Amino acid sequence: MAEAGLFAAYAAIGTMAVAPIYFGSFSSLDRLKSTHKKKRDHDEFTEFSDSEDEEDETEAVSTEDAYMFPVYGSIALFSMYLVFKYLNTEWVNYLLSAYFAVLGVAALAQVGVRIVKGTTGIKLPLYHVHLVHKHKTMLHLRFSNLHLAMLGVSMVLTGLYLFSKNWVISNLLGLAFSFSAITLIRLDSFKSGMIMLAGLFAYDIFWVFGTEVMVSVAKNFDAPIKVVFPKDVFPADGKLQFTMLGLGDIVVPGIFLALALRFDRHQYLAKLGYDKEKALPKALNGKHRGFGFPVPYFTSCMGAYVAGLATTISVMHVFKAAQPALLYLSPACILAIVGTAVMRGELKQVFAYTE
């Protein structure tokens, strides 16, 4: 019975890893631009502006950034290790909880809005708040009643988490963080992505196997930076024990998979002769987003991610010891893209692709 519960926990962890990657990758697809513009007057804009026309601001990761990822990560990790070692752990976690609470409210609200809009297709009136100085807009906020409702729900959930440290709400926050990061953080090329994965591969090995730092920080860091699931939902002694996966093992490969999906769409649009300076190709039936296209690179990379995660869990289960997941995930994802490119004769296109 205990073994069955453990395997159920592994399956749950795997599902929670794949879900934000899959949905976050598709959410990262921009709305296509074209010369065909739908004319609308001021009233129509006011009534239906909360629509697919909106785009989120994204953060680009260049090759230079990718080289520095392990360096910045190491500095942050070792700094946290020193903080926990020499300062009061309880007070440090209070500060960290407050910080992640603010981030959590924003992330949960954003994901809630996307879920409601994606499932219902609802379009609501949009409120605009402008902060202007000397005729220059310094800040422009746009939100609807749906945003306000989701903000209220996310504040309640985050408050419950701070009060109870409930593992289910912690997972919701972690999944929201992962989805948001995969949607908004964009690699500029496969070269940058492979450099990042290779660097964090070495980073994971060094800090997990070479020192006590990673394990020490993970044990002391009381914040929603991981997804967890009980090994036994109804333990005899009433004490839950968890299996877990760090958000970095979701987000880092996730932004690489999102790049693969955007490349798949790029290849499809190139075959259709898409040009943003011209009208949309007829094959798209006027759709600027939400149309189907072949996804060979995304599929192969997702398969490699699942295989790498299964390998991580298997090794952890057999040897009863924590494993650095990127040890398996990084080479799996890189080899999947390179292998697919070689088989399709598109290696040059893969490494020439930039955003």
Buried (B, 14 or more C-beta within 10 A) or exposed (E): EEEEBBEBBBEBBBEBBBBBBBBBBBBBBBBBEBEEEEEEEEEEEEBBBBBEEEEEEEEEBBBEBBBBBBEEBBEEBBEBBEBBEEEEBEEBBEEBBEEBBEBBBBBBBBBBBBEBBEEEEEBBEBBEEEEEEEEEEEEEEEBBEBBEBBBEBBBEBBEEBBEEBEBEBBBBBBBBBBBBBBBBBBBBBBBBBBBBBBBBBEBBBBBBEEEEBBEBBBEBBBBBBBBBBBBBEEEEEEEBEEBBBBBBBBBBBBBBBBBBBBBBBBBBBEEEEBBEEEEBBEBBEEEBEEBEBEBBBBBBBBEBBBBBBEBBBEBBBEEEEEBBBBBBBBBBBBBBBBEBBEEBEBBEBBBEBEB
